[in-house]
Amino acid sequence: MRNAPVLPGPWLALPHTMRYLRDPIAFYADARRRWGDPFTLGSFNGRLVITGRAELIREIFAADPASFDTWGADALAPFVGPASVLLTSGSRHRRQRKLLMPSFHGARMRTYGAAMMAAARREVAGWPRQQSFRLLPAMQRISLTVIIETVFGIRDATRRNDWSRAIAATMDAVHPAMLFFPALQREFGGIGPWARFRRLLAQLDAMIAAEITARRTHGDDGDDILRLLLAATDDDGVAMPDDEVRDQLVTLLIAGHETTALALSWALYELARDPALCARVCAELGDEAAPEIIARLPLLDAVCQETLRRHPVVADVARTPRQPMTLAGYPVPAGAAVMPAIAAAHFDPTVFPDPDRFRPERFLERSFAPYEFLPFGGGARRCIGAAFALYEMKLALAVIVRAGTLTLRDSGPVAVQHRGLTLGPRGELPVRFSAAS
């Protein structure tokens, strides 16, 4: 295209990738000042065209899903499997979403409410009183219990602990550099971080394969997600093969465990910093016990939404155009991906005034469009488990807020850091707990 405008942005990948890894929220704020929006950035997984502007995100999300391929599939596949719904596109992606959707339908999801609240109660009952402990691992234990019970239907404490240890060890072995620097996905003679991750993933795979085989052999009448996946068939009556079921299960374990735990940790961090807000949430909850009513409480919902805005657990989403396209008048380079940056959009002062301030009231004052507020992505690839995650977040918060008071050991601001594929608090939030009288 003759005399086409050239996208601003740096062409050297390494220094900016390192800055992004340290703090993507700060990186995007600086990028907007230096290069405007949209801008282009080289990465080790290909060139990116990045935007945090609502009107441009709307343009990307509203486009025909068939006009995009998944970005970074080769780098992500070793973590979740090549058949993961995160990585497929076109008709295969539509088929997978259709097969997965019944597991997260509203009526089905509500059957999990009691398990979610029970998991939170068991965790809180074991907290030390007036002694410091780390909040994030505690929230991970809650979310792991919920995932194991709802996905696999495992309620036996011994088996649940075995699964918890296997999943947690595998997740802890994921270093963000493995994703952003694909050259590190090498075993180097069986030593190093990648080799360790692959060994732990193989052990988890063996457990999943055994569970699938047992279900195929014996069957059951439970209401867990694995049973639903094994029973699901597409319009032609074809069920998912075992390797595809495996990839969806691993995706659910990763997406449904770490992300919810991080969101819960950030929400409790903000409530601990604002005792008056915490008291208002507690007053709104009252003695209500019904999960479906708790999930509709407006202030609790606003706290959760503002947490996901102010502390996004995923920094961005990306997709690769199959055909030439433009964004804000700029041609997207051939082979480049377009990337709606959640960690930029959620801090746009034209949409969210005073964006660095945690203010849940903004979600009580107005509604935000799905291209302005996008904690779960958007368009045809919006996270299929979004409602499940938000439901769990609300119910766990209700249990914890009513149980007592959390006090931060360090009252100052907490830095963000990459944790594998997600963003979380640096230092895992040391806290103290005082039980309600």
N, C-alpha and C positions, 0 to 999 in steps of 0.2 A: 504494500500500500504506500504510494508515493506521498511523501511529506506527512506521514502519519505521526501524531504526537507520541512521544516516548515516555513511558512510565518512569517517574522518579524512583530512586531507591538505590541501595548499594549493590554491587555485584560480587563482592567477596563474601563467601558464606561463613567461614569459620568464626571471625570475631563476633558477628551478629548472632549466630547460632548460640554461642556461649553466653552472650548477654540475655538472649531469650530464655535459655535454660535456667539462668539464675533467677529471673523474675519476669515472666511474660507480660504481666500487667504494666510494670514500669517500662519494659521494652516498647510496648505498643504506644504508651503515652509519649515516650520520647520520639518514636517513629512518626507519629502524627505531627509533632512539632517540626521535625526535620524534613520530612518528605511529603507531608500531606496525606490525603486519602482519596483514592487508593494509592498504594505503592507496591513496588516489586522487590522481591528478595530471593537470592539464590539459597538453596538448601542442598544437602547431600542426598535428598530424595527427589530433587527436581526444582525448577523455578516456580515461585509462587506469586500470585497477584492477590494482595491482602487488602481487605476493607473492613472498617467498623461502622460505616455509614448505613443508616437504616434503609434508605431508599435503594442503595446498591445491594444490600443483603436481600431485600424483598425481590429484586430482579433475579438474583441467583436462585432463591427458594421457589419462585413462581415459574421458573423455566421448566420445560418438559424434562422429567427425570431421565428419559431415554437419551437425552442429549449430553449426559455426563457419564464418565467412568469413575470408579473409586480411585482416590489418590493414595499413594504410599502402600498399596496392597502388598507388594513384595516385602516391605519392611515389617508390616504388621502380621502377615500370615504366620510366621513362626510362633507368635504369641497366642493367637486365637484360632488358627487353622484356616486354610484357604476357603472353606465353605461357610465361614462365619457370615452372618447377615450384615456385619459391618463392612465386609469386603466385596460382596457380590453386587451386581448391577443388573439393570434391564429386567427381563421376564423372570429370571431366577430370583432376583431380589424381591420382586412382587410376590412370587410364589411363597418364598420363605416368610415374608411378613404375614401373609394370609394364614399360614400354618401356625405361626407363633402367636398371633393376635388373641385367640381364645384364652390363652394362659393369663392375659393381662386385661381381659374384659372386666368392666366395673363389678358386675355381680360375682364373678369368679374371684376377683382380687379381694373383695370384702370378706371372703371366707378365711383369708389369711390374717385378718386384723387381730384376732385373739392371740395367735402365735407371735405376732410382732410385739404386742404389749407384754406378753409373758416373758419373752426373751429379754426385754428391757428390765423387767422387775427382777429377774434372776441375776442380771449383771449388777444392778444397783445394790442388791442385798449383799453382795460380796465386797463392796467398796470399803476400804479402811476409813475410819472416822478420824478427822483432824490430822491425817497423815497424807503427805503428798503422793500422788500417782499421776500417770500420764493419761490424758483424756482420750487421745486418738486411739491407742490400742483398746481402750474400753469400748469405744464406739465400734471398732472393728469386730470385737467379740460379739456385740449385738447383731451387727449386720451379717456376720458369718453364720450365726445361729439361725437367723431368719432365712437366709439363702439355703442352708442345708435342709431345713425343715420344709420350706415351701417348694424348692426345686426337686429335692430328692425324697422328700417325705420321711426323712430320718429323724426320729424323736428319741431313740435310745441314747442316753448320755455318753456311753463309752464310744459308740460308733460316731456320734456327733463330734466328740473331741478328736477322734482320729481324722475325720474329714477336715475339721478346723485347722489342725496342725499342718496337714498336707497343703491345703489351699493357702494358708498364711505364709508358709515357707516358700511356696512357688511365687506368690506375689512379691514377697520381700526380696526375692532374687532378681527382680526386674529392675535394671538400672536405666534411667532415661536415655543415657548415651547410646544404649543398644538400639534404640529406635531412631535417634537422630543421626547416628553415625553407623550405617549398616555394615561398614567394614569390620566393626567390632563383633558382628555375629559370626564369630569363628571360635572353634574350640581350642585351638593352639595346643594340640596334644592331650586334650582332656583336662586341662587346667584353666583357671581363670573364671570370671563371672559368667560368661556365656555357657561354658561347659557345666557349671553348677546349675544354672537355670534349666538347661536341657535335661539334666539328671532328675531334678525335682519335678519338672513337667512330665517326664516319662513315668514317674511314680504316680502322679495324679492321674495321668491317662490310664494307667493300669486299673486304678480304683474305679474310674468312670466306665471303662470297658466291662469290668466285672459287674457293675450295677446294671448296665444296659442288658448284658447277657442274662442276668438273673430275672430281670423284668420280662424279657422276651420269652424266657423259659417257663416261668411260673405265673406271670401276670399278677395283677392285684386290682383292687377296686378303690384305691386311694384317690386323693384329689390334688396330688402334687404335679408340678410342671413336667417332670420327666414322663409320667404316665400319659399326660395330655399330648406331649410331643410324639411318643411312640404310637399313640392311637390316631394321630392326625393324618389325613390324606388330602391330596389336592383334588382338583376338579376331575382328574382322570382316575381317581381312586388309588393313586400311588403314594405310599408312605415315605418318610425320610429314611434313607439308608443310615446305618449305624455311624459311619464316619461323619455324616452331616449332623446327626443328632449330637455327636461328641463336640463338634465345633460350636454348635449353638449353646450347649451346656457350659463350655469354657467361657464363651462370650458373656453369658449370664452371670457366671461366677465373678468375672473380672468387673463387668459393668455394674453389677448389682451389689457387690461387696464394698469395694474401695470407695466408690463415688458417694454412696449413702453415708458411709462412716465419716468421710471428710465433711460432707454437708452438715451432718449432726454436730461434729466437733466445732465447726465454725459458728453454728447457731448458738451453741452453749457458751462459746467464747464471748459472743456479743451480749448474750443475756447476763453473763457474769460481770461484764463491764458496765452494765446498766441495770442495777437492782430494781429501779422503779419500773422499767419495762418488764422485767421478769415478774414482778408482783402483779402487773396488769394481765400478763398471760395466765398466771396462776389463778387470778380472780375470774377470768373468762372461763377457764376450765371447770372451776367449781368442783363438784363431786361427780361430774358426768363420766359414765363408764362405757357408753356405747361407742365403739370405734367410728361408726359412720357419722355420728353427730360430732364427735371431736374433730374429725377431718373437715367439717364444714365451718368451724369457728373462724370468724374473719381475722382477728388479730393474730392468732396462731398461724393462719395461712399467710398473712402478710409478713410475719417474721421469717417464715420459711422462704418465701419468694425473695425478700430482701437479702437473705443470706446467700441465695443462689446468684443474685445479681452482684453483690459486693464481693463475694468470694467464689467466683466460678470454679468448678472442679475440673472443667475441661477448658483449655484456653481458646480453642478454635476448631473448626471443621473445614474440610476441603474436599473438592471434587474436580475432576479433570474434564474440560469440555471435549467432546468428540468432534465438534465443528468449530471453525473460527467464530469468535465472539468479541464484543467490545464491552468495556466497563467504564462508565463515565467518559465515553468518547475515546478511551485508550484501547487499542487492539491488544488482546491477550496473546502473548507470544505462543507460537505453536508448541504443544507439549507441556505448557505451563498449567498449573492448577489455580482455580479461584478459591480463596479462603476467607469466608466470613469469620472475623476474629471476635469471639465472644468476649474475650478479655479487653477488647477495645470498645465494642458496642455498649457494654454495660457501664462504661465510664464516659459516655458521650454527654457532656453537660447540656447540650441542647435537648436531650431526651430525659436525662436524669440530673436535674440541678443539684449542685453540691455533691457530685458523684462519690467522693471519698467518704462521705458521712453515711453511717448506718442509720437509715430512717425508714422503718417499716410502713409508716403512715403513707408514703408515696403510693403503695399498692392498695390503700384504702381510698385514696383520693381520686384515682383514675385507673383505667385499664391500659395495658401496653400491648401493642401489636406483636405478633410472633416474629417479626423481623427487627423489633426493638429490644425485646427481652427473649433470649434464646438459650437458656441454660441447658436444654436438651437437644440443641441443634434445631433443624427446621426442615420444612418441605417434606418430600417423600422419604427422607432419611432421618426424620426426627426419631429420637430414641424410643423404641417400642415399649420400654419399661418405665417411662417417665411417670405415669400415674402411680405405679407400684412404688417407685422410689419416694415420691412425695407423700404418699399415704404412710409408708413406714416412718419417714422422717417426722411427720406430725404425731403419730402415735408414740414413738419413742420419746420425743420431747415432752409430751404430756405426762408420761410416767416419770421422767427424770425431774421435771420442774416441780411436780407435786411431792416428790420424795424428799427434797431438801435443797440446800443451797451449795452451789459450787463457787469457790473462790480461786481466782487465778494466783498462782505463786508469783508470777511476774506480771505486773499491771500494765507494762508498756506495750507498744504495738508489736505485733508478731509478723515476721517476714514470711513470704510465700516461697515454696520450693516445689520443683517437679518431683513427683513420686511415681516413677514408671510412666504411665500414660496419663496421669492426673496431676492436679495441683493441690497441695496441702500446706498446713502450717509447719514451719520449721521449728523443731524442738518438741513436737507432739503435745504441746499444751499441758505442762504440769499444773495440777489443781489440787485443792483440798475440798472435802465434802462434809457438810454438817447435815445430819438427818433432821427432817421436820419433826417438831415435838407433837 
